[in-house]
Amino acid sequence: MQSMPINRLKLSDAVGILKNMTGVTRTRHTIYNWCIDGRLSYSGVRIYLGHEIVLGRCYTTKADLRKFIEELRI
């Protein structure tokens, strides 16, 4: 069995980290949609949350969350 790297987060764990970073609560489903469908930034560009799908499960990292939030604010 392959061990999971420390920096990879399940989307359910990303919910709490995102709340600590922004003060806003988002559901696991919303974060999944950001990975798959993206979100429009204020400048009108579609931004996607960096992710990796392993064995059918979606994972992201803290660095990807930070980058996604910064890109949305531009």
Order of alpha helices (4+ residues) and beta strands (2+ residues): beta-alpha-alpha-beta-beta-beta-beta-alpha
